[in-house]
Amino acid sequence: MTHLVHLPNAHSAALPPEQPKPTSLTGQSESTLEVWSDGRAETGIWECEPGSFTAVRDGHHEVCQILAGRATLTGEDGQVVELAPGSTIVLPDGWRGTWDVHETIRKTYVMMPAAR
């Protein structure tokens, strides 16, 4: 039987303890609550404190909805996107760039495998 997964309020959901962000350029921490996964796709809530880090999307796409905070994304191609509460962003397979987090940011995300 397949069960519905429900998270009443992603804005205030308790997250696990923060951990050092592995790709941080400035030493910040992050926290991730995986809400659902089938082994290929996953969804959850992620939060990261101010600072800068690199990101690579290889083999999957990510769709994010920003709940709180502000950040600037700069792709290796030079595209710059400002994120704020209410922003939706799609990071497609192959995207590479830098996140500059100005205010602690919280997002919901969905990661799905890219077709190969």
GIBEL-V706863 format. One record per helix or strand of 2 or more residues. SS is the DSSP state (H for helix, E for strand). FROM is the first residue (numbers start at 0). TO is the last residue. If there is no record, write none. Layout:
# GIBEL-V706863
ss | from | to
SS | FROM | TO
SS | FROM | TO
This chain:
# GIBEL-V706863
ss | from | to
E | 18 | 19
E | 28 | 36
E | 41 | 47
E | 50 | 55
E | 59 | 74
E | 79 | 82
E | 87 | 90
E | 95 | 112
